[in-house]
Amino acid sequence: MTAAEAFAVGAGGFIGAVLRYFISTRMNKEKRIPMGTFAVNLVGSLLIGLIFGFELPKLWTVFLVSGLVGALTTFSTLMKELIQLWRSGQRKEAIFYSIWTFGFGTLLAYVGFVIGQLC
């Protein structure tokens, strides 16, 4: 990794993390499916597909995918929220949240990639 790539990851990560925090604090509500996390993970899936589909130069890809989208999306928070829903007795919500996140996330990444390839 070059110094420029390390800086790109850090700068993108800063932006993505701030965006995720802003979105999550406004959209996540207690005792409900965390819509902020759901939204950033689905948007991130679409963006990753688009970015790889566009075949951007490496520095832009590192900035956008590893940095911005990597910090915007959050697998660890998703897992924590699934466990919290399950343990609080909201098992249907946990299953629904899991299926929709992984199912639509995969679909959106593919759709983004196809769109990126066409552009």
TORLONU-920242 format. One record per residue (C-alpha): residue number from 1; residue in three letters; x, y, z. Coordinates in nm, 2 decimals. Each point is the difference from the previous one (the first is absolute). Layout:
<r><num>NUM</num><residuo>ALA</residuo><px>X</px><py>Y</py><pz>Z</pz></r>
...
This chain:
<r><num>1</num><residuo>MET</residuo><px>0.00</px><py>0.00</py><pz>0.00</pz></r>
<r><num>2</num><residuo>THR</residuo><px>0.14</px><py>0.34</py><pz>-0.10</pz></r>
<r><num>3</num><residuo>ALA</residuo><px>-0.03</px><py>0.31</py><pz>0.22</pz></r>
<r><num>4</num><residuo>ALA</residuo><px>-0.25</px><py>0.14</py><pz>-0.25</pz></r>
<r><num>5</num><residuo>GLU</residuo><px>-0.22</px><py>-0.31</py><pz>0.04</pz></r>
<r><num>6</num><residuo>ALA</residuo><px>0.03</px><py>0.01</py><pz>0.38</pz></r>
<r><num>7</num><residuo>PHE</residuo><px>-0.11</px><py>0.36</py><pz>-0.01</pz></r>
<r><num>8</num><residuo>ALA</residuo><px>-0.29</px><py>-0.07</py><pz>-0.24</pz></r>
<r><num>9</num><residuo>VAL</residuo><px>-0.13</px><py>-0.28</py><pz>0.23</pz></r>
<r><num>10</num><residuo>GLY</residuo><px>0.03</px><py>0.22</py><pz>0.30</pz></r>
<r><num>11</num><residuo>ALA</residuo><px>-0.17</px><py>0.30</py><pz>-0.16</pz></r>
<r><num>12</num><residuo>GLY</residuo><px>-0.28</px><py>-0.22</py><pz>-0.15</pz></r>
<r><num>13</num><residuo>GLY</residuo><px>-0.04</px><py>-0.18</py><pz>0.33</pz></r>
<r><num>14</num><residuo>PHE</residuo><px>-0.04</px><py>0.33</py><pz>0.19</pz></r>
<r><num>15</num><residuo>ILE</residuo><px>-0.28</px><py>0.11</py><pz>-0.23</pz></r>
<r><num>16</num><residuo>GLY</residuo><px>-0.17</px><py>-0.34</py><pz>0.00</pz></r>
<r><num>17</num><residuo>ALA</residuo><px>0.01</px><py>-0.03</py><pz>0.38</pz></r>
<r><num>18</num><residuo>VAL</residuo><px>-0.14</px><py>0.35</py><pz>0.05</pz></r>
<r><num>19</num><residuo>LEU</residuo><px>-0.28</px><py>-0.07</py><pz>-0.25</pz></r>
<r><num>20</num><residuo>ARG</residuo><px>-0.08</px><py>-0.33</py><pz>0.17</pz></r>
<r><num>21</num><residuo>TYR</residuo><px>-0.01</px><py>0.16</py><pz>0.34</pz></r>
<r><num>22</num><residuo>PHE</residuo><px>-0.23</px><py>0.28</py><pz>-0.13</pz></r>
<r><num>23</num><residuo>ILE</residuo><px>-0.24</px><py>-0.24</py><pz>-0.17</pz></r>
<r><num>24</num><residuo>SER</residuo><px>-0.01</px><py>-0.25</py><pz>0.28</pz></r>
<r><num>25</num><residuo>THR</residuo><px>-0.07</px><py>0.25</py><pz>0.27</pz></r>
<r><num>26</num><residuo>ARG</residuo><px>-0.29</px><py>0.14</py><pz>-0.19</pz></r>
<r><num>27</num><residuo>MET</residuo><px>-0.15</px><py>-0.32</py><pz>-0.14</pz></r>
<r><num>28</num><residuo>ASN</residuo><px>0.06</px><py>-0.27</py><pz>0.26</pz></r>
<r><num>29</num><residuo>LYS</residuo><px>-0.27</px><py>-0.03</py><pz>0.26</pz></r>
<r><num>30</num><residuo>GLU</residuo><px>0.01</px><py>-0.23</py><pz>0.31</pz></r>
<r><num>31</num><residuo>LYS</residuo><px>-0.20</px><py>-0.32</py><pz>-0.01</pz></r>
<r><num>32</num><residuo>ARG</residuo><px>-0.04</px><py>0.01</py><pz>-0.38</pz></r>
<r><num>33</num><residuo>ILE</residuo><px>0.19</px><py>-0.11</py><pz>-0.30</pz></r>
<r><num>34</num><residuo>PRO</residuo><px>0.29</px><py>0.25</py><pz>-0.02</pz></r>
<r><num>35</num><residuo>MET</residuo><px>-0.09</px><py>0.17</py><pz>-0.33</pz></r>
<r><num>36</num><residuo>GLY</residuo><px>0.31</px><py>0.22</py><pz>0.00</pz></r>
<r><num>37</num><residuo>THR</residuo><px>0.24</px><py>-0.30</py><pz>0.00</pz></r>
<r><num>38</num><residuo>PHE</residuo><px>-0.23</px><py>-0.18</py><pz>-0.25</pz></r>
<r><num>39</num><residuo>ALA</residuo><px>0.01</px><py>0.30</py><pz>-0.23</pz></r>
<r><num>40</num><residuo>VAL</residuo><px>0.38</px><py>0.06</py><pz>0.01</pz></r>
<r><num>41</num><residuo>ASN</residuo><px>0.07</px><py>-0.37</py><pz>-0.06</pz></r>
<r><num>42</num><residuo>LEU</residuo><px>-0.24</px><py>-0.02</py><pz>-0.31</pz></r>
<r><num>43</num><residuo>VAL</residuo><px>0.13</px><py>0.33</py><pz>-0.14</pz></r>
<r><num>44</num><residuo>GLY</residuo><px>0.35</px><py>-0.11</py><pz>0.06</pz></r>
<r><num>45</num><residuo>SER</residuo><px>-0.06</px><py>-0.33</py><pz>-0.18</pz></r>
<r><num>46</num><residuo>LEU</residuo><px>-0.13</px><py>0.19</py><pz>-0.30</pz></r>
<r><num>47</num><residuo>LEU</residuo><px>0.29</px><py>0.24</py><pz>0.00</pz></r>
<r><num>48</num><residuo>ILE</residuo><px>0.26</px><py>-0.27</py><pz>0.02</pz></r>
<r><num>49</num><residuo>GLY</residuo><px>-0.15</px><py>-0.17</py><pz>-0.30</pz></r>
<r><num>50</num><residuo>LEU</residuo><px>-0.01</px><py>0.33</py><pz>-0.19</pz></r>
<r><num>51</num><residuo>ILE</residuo><px>0.35</px><py>0.09</py><pz>0.09</pz></r>
<r><num>52</num><residuo>PHE</residuo><px>0.14</px><py>-0.34</py><pz>-0.11</pz></r>
<r><num>53</num><residuo>GLY</residuo><px>-0.22</px><py>0.01</py><pz>-0.31</pz></r>
<r><num>54</num><residuo>PHE</residuo><px>0.14</px><py>0.34</py><pz>-0.10</pz></r>
<r><num>55</num><residuo>GLU</residuo><px>0.36</px><py>-0.14</py><pz>0.02</pz></r>
<r><num>56</num><residuo>LEU</residuo><px>0.13</px><py>0.33</py><pz>0.14</pz></r>
<r><num>57</num><residuo>PRO</residuo><px>0.38</px><py>0.06</py><pz>0.05</pz></r>
<r><num>58</num><residuo>LYS</residuo><px>0.14</px><py>-0.18</py><pz>0.31</pz></r>
<r><num>59</num><residuo>LEU</residuo><px>0.04</px><py>0.30</py><pz>0.22</pz></r>
<r><num>60</num><residuo>TRP</residuo><px>-0.37</px><py>0.10</py><pz>-0.05</pz></r>
<r><num>61</num><residuo>THR</residuo><px>-0.11</px><py>-0.36</py><pz>0.06</pz></r>
<r><num>62</num><residuo>VAL</residuo><px>0.20</px><py>-0.01</py><pz>0.32</pz></r>
<r><num>63</num><residuo>PHE</residuo><px>-0.14</px><py>0.33</py><pz>0.12</pz></r>
<r><num>64</num><residuo>LEU</residuo><px>-0.36</px><py>-0.09</py><pz>-0.08</pz></r>
<r><num>65</num><residuo>VAL</residuo><px>-0.02</px><py>-0.37</py><pz>0.07</pz></r>
<r><num>66</num><residuo>SER</residuo><px>0.25</px><py>-0.06</py><pz>0.28</pz></r>
<r><num>67</num><residuo>GLY</residuo><px>-0.04</px><py>0.34</py><pz>0.15</pz></r>
<r><num>68</num><residuo>LEU</residuo><px>-0.33</px><py>0.16</py><pz>-0.04</pz></r>
<r><num>69</num><residuo>VAL</residuo><px>-0.23</px><py>-0.29</py><pz>-0.06</pz></r>
<r><num>70</num><residuo>GLY</residuo><px>0.20</px><py>-0.23</py><pz>0.23</pz></r>
<r><num>71</num><residuo>ALA</residuo><px>-0.06</px><py>0.24</py><pz>0.29</pz></r>
<r><num>72</num><residuo>LEU</residuo><px>-0.36</px><py>0.08</py><pz>-0.11</pz></r>
<r><num>73</num><residuo>THR</residuo><px>-0.11</px><py>-0.36</py><pz>0.01</pz></r>
<r><num>74</num><residuo>THR</residuo><px>0.03</px><py>-0.20</py><pz>0.31</pz></r>
<r><num>75</num><residuo>PHE</residuo><px>0.00</px><py>-0.38</py><pz>0.04</pz></r>
<r><num>76</num><residuo>SER</residuo><px>0.09</px><py>0.01</py><pz>0.37</pz></r>
<r><num>77</num><residuo>THR</residuo><px>-0.28</px><py>0.24</py><pz>0.09</pz></r>
<r><num>78</num><residuo>LEU</residuo><px>-0.24</px><py>-0.22</py><pz>-0.20</pz></r>
<r><num>79</num><residuo>MET</residuo><px>0.10</px><py>-0.30</py><pz>0.20</pz></r>
<r><num>80</num><residuo>LYS</residuo><px>-0.04</px><py>0.18</py><pz>0.33</pz></r>
<r><num>81</num><residuo>GLU</residuo><px>-0.34</px><py>0.12</py><pz>-0.10</pz></r>
<r><num>82</num><residuo>LEU</residuo><px>-0.11</px><py>-0.35</py><pz>-0.11</pz></r>
<r><num>83</num><residuo>ILE</residuo><px>0.11</px><py>-0.14</py><pz>0.33</pz></r>
<r><num>84</num><residuo>GLN</residuo><px>-0.18</px><py>0.28</py><pz>0.19</pz></r>
<r><num>85</num><residuo>LEU</residuo><px>-0.33</px><py>-0.06</py><pz>-0.19</pz></r>
<r><num>86</num><residuo>TRP</residuo><px>0.03</px><py>-0.38</py><pz>0.05</pz></r>
<r><num>87</num><residuo>ARG</residuo><px>0.07</px><py>0.03</py><pz>0.37</pz></r>
<r><num>88</num><residuo>SER</residuo><px>-0.28</px><py>0.25</py><pz>0.06</pz></r>
<r><num>89</num><residuo>GLY</residuo><px>-0.25</px><py>-0.25</py><pz>-0.14</pz></r>
<r><num>90</num><residuo>GLN</residuo><px>-0.04</px><py>0.17</py><pz>-0.34</pz></r>
<r><num>91</num><residuo>ARG</residuo><px>0.10</px><py>-0.31</py><pz>-0.19</pz></r>
<r><num>92</num><residuo>LYS</residuo><px>-0.22</px><py>0.06</py><pz>-0.30</pz></r>
<r><num>93</num><residuo>GLU</residuo><px>0.15</px><py>0.34</py><pz>-0.04</pz></r>
<r><num>94</num><residuo>ALA</residuo><px>0.35</px><py>-0.14</py><pz>0.03</pz></r>
<r><num>95</num><residuo>ILE</residuo><px>-0.06</px><py>-0.25</py><pz>-0.27</pz></r>
<r><num>96</num><residuo>PHE</residuo><px>-0.17</px><py>0.25</py><pz>-0.22</pz></r>
<r><num>97</num><residuo>TYR</residuo><px>0.28</px><py>0.25</py><pz>0.04</pz></r>
<r><num>98</num><residuo>SER</residuo><px>0.26</px><py>-0.27</py><pz>-0.07</pz></r>
<r><num>99</num><residuo>ILE</residuo><px>-0.16</px><py>-0.13</py><pz>-0.32</pz></r>
<r><num>100</num><residuo>TRP</residuo><px>-0.08</px><py>0.34</py><pz>-0.13</pz></r>
<r><num>101</num><residuo>THR</residuo><px>0.35</px><py>0.14</py><pz>0.07</pz></r>
<r><num>102</num><residuo>PHE</residuo><px>0.19</px><py>-0.29</py><pz>-0.16</pz></r>
<r><num>103</num><residuo>GLY</residuo><px>-0.25</px><py>-0.07</py><pz>-0.27</pz></r>
<r><num>104</num><residuo>PHE</residuo><px>-0.05</px><py>0.35</py><pz>-0.12</pz></r>
<r><num>105</num><residuo>GLY</residuo><px>0.37</px><py>0.09</py><pz>0.07</pz></r>
<r><num>106</num><residuo>THR</residuo><px>0.11</px><py>-0.27</py><pz>-0.24</pz></r>
<r><num>107</num><residuo>LEU</residuo><px>-0.25</px><py>0.09</py><pz>-0.26</pz></r>
<r><num>108</num><residuo>LEU</residuo><px>0.08</px><py>0.37</py><pz>0.02</pz></r>
<r><num>109</num><residuo>ALA</residuo><px>0.38</px><py>-0.07</py><pz>-0.03</pz></r>
<r><num>110</num><residuo>TYR</residuo><px>-0.07</px><py>-0.20</py><pz>-0.32</pz></r>
<r><num>111</num><residuo>VAL</residuo><px>-0.24</px><py>0.26</py><pz>-0.14</pz></r>
<r><num>112</num><residuo>GLY</residuo><px>0.26</px><py>0.28</py><pz>0.07</pz></r>
<r><num>113</num><residuo>PHE</residuo><px>0.27</px><py>-0.20</py><pz>-0.17</pz></r>
<r><num>114</num><residuo>VAL</residuo><px>-0.21</px><py>-0.06</py><pz>-0.31</pz></r>
<r><num>115</num><residuo>ILE</residuo><px>-0.10</px><py>0.37</py><pz>-0.01</pz></r>
<r><num>116</num><residuo>GLY</residuo><px>0.37</px><py>0.10</py><pz>0.04</pz></r>
<r><num>117</num><residuo>GLN</residuo><px>0.10</px><py>-0.23</py><pz>-0.28</pz></r>
<r><num>118</num><residuo>LEU</residuo><px>-0.26</px><py>0.15</py><pz>-0.23</pz></r>
<r><num>119</num><residuo>CYS</residuo><px>0.12</px><py>0.36</py><pz>0.06</pz></r>
